[in-house]
């Protein structure tokens, strides 16, 4: 399943994991692919950014061996840069999913709400830990330097 001359694979490719709608393939931003012209590289990057959660899933969607991806990371700086952008896009997709699940009417996730609040407003919701160090029986701390 690769993009050839701007044509996308079968409809529903991006909704394979049930996250994106079927029409997203025509709406995705591809400008971040930059200098990447190799169709299998493009297919992998787009699959990773917009559909798959793992390298293995993206490789299957792009019809490549996952080792090709790792080879390209080592040998093609443009590909490495594009993959970093694909990772950012996947993280945004994951964040969108977390927001959706946190606010799900039938089965909301309090845990996701907590994590999202900690990320959005760390000054207000961060973990606060106070630790006090004392010596024996609550007395002053004694520091002994050197052996002797």
C-alpha positions in Angstrom: 0.0 0.0 0.0 1.9 3.0 -1.2 1.2 6.5 -2.5 2.0 6.6 -6.2 2.1 9.9 -8.0 -0.2 11.5 -5.5 -2.7 8.6 -5.5 -3.8 7.0 -2.3 -4.4 3.4 -1.5 -7.8 2.0 -1.0 -10.3 4.2 0.8 -10.3 3.6 4.5 -6.5 3.1 4.8 -6.2 5.9 7.4 -9.2 4.7 9.3 -7.7 1.2 9.7 -7.2 1.7 13.4 -10.6 3.4 13.8 -9.3 6.8 14.6 -9.5 8.8 11.4 -12.4 9.2 9.1 -12.2 7.7 5.6 -11.9 11.1 3.9 -8.8 12.2 5.9 -6.4 10.8 3.2 -7.3 13.8 0.9 -7.1 16.3 3.7 -3.7 15.5 5.3 -0.8 18.0 5.1 2.1 16.5 3.2 4.3 19.6 3.1 6.4 18.4 6.0 7.6 15.5 3.8 10.0 18.1 2.2 12.5 16.4 0.0 11.2 12.9 0.4 10.3 11.6 -3.0 10.8 7.8 -2.7 7.2 6.5 -2.7 7.7 3.8 0.0 9.5 6.3 2.3 6.5 8.7 1.9 4.0 5.9 2.4 5.7 4.8 5.6 6.0 8.4 7.0 2.4 9.2 6.2 1.2 5.9 7.7 3.2 6.5 10.9 2.1 10.1 11.2 -1.6 9.7 10.5 -2.7 6.1 11.0 -0.3 3.6 12.7 0.7 3.7 16.3 3.9 1.6 15.9 6.7 1.2 13.3 5.5 -2.3 12.7 2.0 -1.2 11.8 3.3 1.7 9.6 5.6 -0.7 7.8 2.8 -3.1 7.1 0.6 -0.3 5.7 3.5 1.0 3.5 4.3 -2.6 2.4 7.9 -2.4 3.5 10.1 -4.4 5.9 10.5 -2.4 9.1 14.3 -2.7 8.8 14.0 -0.5 5.7 12.8 2.3 8.0 15.7 1.8 10.4 18.2 1.8 7.5 16.7 5.0 6.1 17.1 6.6 9.5 20.8 5.8 9.5 21.5 6.8 5.9 19.2 9.6 4.9 19.2 12.8 6.9 16.2 14.2 5.1 14.2 11.0 6.0 15.4 11.3 9.7 14.1 14.9 9.8 10.8 13.9 8.2 10.4 11.0 10.7 10.9 13.4 13.6 8.0 15.5 12.2 6.0 12.3 11.8 6.6 11.5 15.5 5.3 14.9 16.4 2.2 14.5 14.3 1.6 11.0 15.9 2.0 12.6 19.4 -0.6 15.2 18.5 -2.9 12.4 17.3 -2.4 10.5 20.5 -3.2 13.7 22.5 -6.4 14.2 20.5 -7.3 10.6 21.3 -6.6 11.2 25.0 -8.9 14.2 25.0 -11.7 12.3 23.3 -11.4 9.4 25.7 -11.2 11.7 28.8 -14.4 13.3 27.8 -16.3 10.2 26.5 -19.9 10.5 27.7 -20.4 6.8 28.2 -17.1 5.9 29.7 -15.0 8.9 30.7 -11.5 8.4 32.0 -10.7 10.3 35.2 -7.1 9.2 34.9 -6.7 10.8 31.5 -8.3 14.0 32.8 -5.8 14.1 35.6 -2.8 13.6 33.2 -4.2 16.2 30.7 -4.6 18.7 33.5 -1.1 18.1 34.8 0.2 18.7 31.3 -1.9 21.7 30.5 -1.5 23.4 33.9 1.6 22.0 35.6 1.8 25.1 37.8 -1.5 24.2 39.3 -1.7 20.4 39.1 1.9 19.2 39.4 2.9 16.6 42.0 4.1 18.4 45.1 6.4 16.5 47.4 8.0 18.0 50.5 10.9 16.0 51.9 12.7 16.8 55.2 16.0 15.2 56.0 17.1 15.0 59.7 19.6 13.2 61.7 19.1 10.3 64.1 15.9 10.6 66.2 15.0 13.8 64.4 18.1 15.6 65.5 20.4 17.7 63.3 22.0 16.0 60.3 25.7 15.2 60.9 28.0 14.9 57.9 31.3 13.1 58.3 33.9 13.6 55.6 36.8 11.4 55.1 37.6 7.9 56.5 39.4 7.7 59.6 
